[in-house]
């Protein structure tokens, strides 16, 4: 199941935005308020979503100025990839968040709305990041 936000504009250049989001210590600023117990270093991010459990992510791929991909580490209810896609617009950039999740139809039905809300919220916070 593929869940995507709309592309949103950010006032940073694609290089500057890429440098920002490729360091996991900067990602908590994009996460919803329900996320607590955040721990991050350059390549790893872990946190707890209140009422849902803990998630640990690791950067699996960085493509200079255009893509940062994260995958879960350890036990998770389902496998997924979180991608941050960046496109340049001169001195600004456009950003889109995408979750590609391996879900059975029942899980997909239950998870679609929360995952869509997550990428939409991250996109909304990107505008002011």
C-alpha positions as CSV (number, residue, x, y, z in Angstrom):
1,X,0.0,0.0,0.0
2,X,1.4,3.4,-1.0
3,X,0.5,6.4,1.0
4,X,1.7,9.9,-0.2
5,X,1.4,13.5,1.0
6,X,1.0,16.3,-1.5
7,X,4.2,18.1,-2.5
8,X,4.7,21.1,-0.3
9,X,7.0,24.1,-0.8
10,X,9.8,24.9,1.6
11,X,11.9,28.1,1.5
12,X,15.2,26.1,1.8
13,X,17.2,25.0,-1.3
14,X,17.0,21.3,-2.0
15,X,20.6,21.0,-0.8
16,X,19.9,22.7,2.5
17,X,16.7,20.8,3.1
18,X,18.4,17.5,2.2
19,X,21.2,18.2,4.7
20,X,18.5,19.0,7.4
21,X,16.4,15.8,7.0
22,X,19.3,13.5,6.3
23,X,20.3,13.9,9.9
24,X,17.7,12.0,12.0
25,X,18.2,14.4,15.0
26,X,16.2,17.0,13.0
27,X,13.2,14.7,12.2
28,X,11.4,15.0,15.5
29,X,10.4,18.6,14.5
30,X,8.2,16.9,11.8
31,X,6.5,14.4,14.0
32,X,3.1,14.7,15.7
33,X,2.6,15.6,19.3
34,X,1.7,12.0,20.2
35,X,5.3,11.0,19.6
36,X,7.3,10.8,22.8
37,X,10.6,9.3,24.1
38,X,12.4,10.4,20.9
39,X,16.0,9.2,20.6
40,X,18.0,10.1,17.5
41,X,21.5,10.2,16.1
42,X,22.6,10.9,12.5
43,X,21.4,7.6,11.1
44,X,18.8,6.3,13.6
45,X,15.5,7.5,15.1
46,X,13.4,5.8,17.7
47,X,10.2,7.0,19.4
48,X,7.0,5.9,21.0
49,X,3.6,6.8,19.6
50,X,1.3,7.2,22.6
51,X,-1.2,4.3,22.7
52,X,0.4,2.5,19.8
53,X,4.0,1.4,20.7
54,X,7.6,2.0,19.9
55,X,9.2,2.3,16.5
56,X,12.9,2.3,15.6
57,X,14.0,3.5,12.1
58,X,17.3,3.5,10.3
59,X,18.4,5.5,7.2
60,X,18.6,2.9,4.4
61,X,19.3,5.2,1.6
62,X,20.4,8.8,0.9
63,X,20.5,10.2,-2.6
64,X,22.1,13.6,-2.5
65,X,19.6,16.4,-2.5
66,X,16.6,14.3,-3.6
67,X,15.8,11.3,-1.3
68,X,16.1,10.1,2.3
69,X,14.7,6.6,3.0
70,X,14.0,5.1,6.4
71,X,13.2,1.5,7.2
72,X,12.2,-0.1,10.6
73,X,14.7,-1.9,12.7
74,X,13.6,-4.7,15.0
75,X,10.1,-5.8,15.6
76,X,7.3,-3.9,13.9
77,X,3.7,-4.8,13.2
78,X,4.4,-4.5,9.5
79,X,7.3,-3.7,7.1
80,X,7.4,-0.3,5.5
81,X,9.6,2.3,3.9
82,X,9.3,6.0,4.7
83,X,10.7,8.2,1.9
84,X,11.3,11.9,2.0
85,X,11.4,13.1,-1.6
86,X,12.9,16.5,-2.5
87,X,12.7,18.4,-5.7
88,X,14.5,21.6,-6.4
89,X,12.9,24.9,-7.4
90,X,15.9,27.2,-7.6
91,X,16.4,28.7,-4.1
92,X,13.5,26.7,-2.8
93,X,12.4,23.1,-2.8
94,X,9.3,20.9,-2.9
95,X,9.0,18.0,-0.5
96,X,6.7,14.9,-0.5
97,X,6.5,12.1,2.1
98,X,5.7,8.6,1.1
99,X,5.0,5.4,3.1
100,X,5.2,2.1,1.2
101,X,3.8,-0.5,3.6
102,X,3.4,-4.2,3.2
103,X,-0.1,-4.8,4.7
104,X,-2.7,-7.4,4.3
105,X,-6.2,-6.0,3.3
106,X,-7.5,-5.9,6.9
107,X,-4.4,-4.1,8.2
108,X,-4.5,-1.8,5.2
109,X,-8.0,-0.8,6.0
110,X,-7.2,0.0,9.6
111,X,-3.8,1.7,9.0
112,X,-4.6,3.8,5.9
113,X,-6.1,6.8,7.7
114,X,-3.4,7.1,10.5
115,X,-0.6,6.7,8.0
116,X,-2.2,9.3,5.6
117,X,-2.6,11.6,8.6
118,X,1.1,11.1,9.5
119,X,2.5,12.0,6.0
120,X,0.1,14.9,5.7
121,X,1.1,16.3,9.1
122,X,4.8,15.9,8.3
123,X,4.2,17.8,5.0
124,X,2.4,20.5,6.8
125,X,5.3,20.9,9.3
126,X,7.7,21.0,6.4
127,X,6.4,24.4,5.2
128,X,7.8,26.1,8.4
129,X,10.8,23.9,9.0
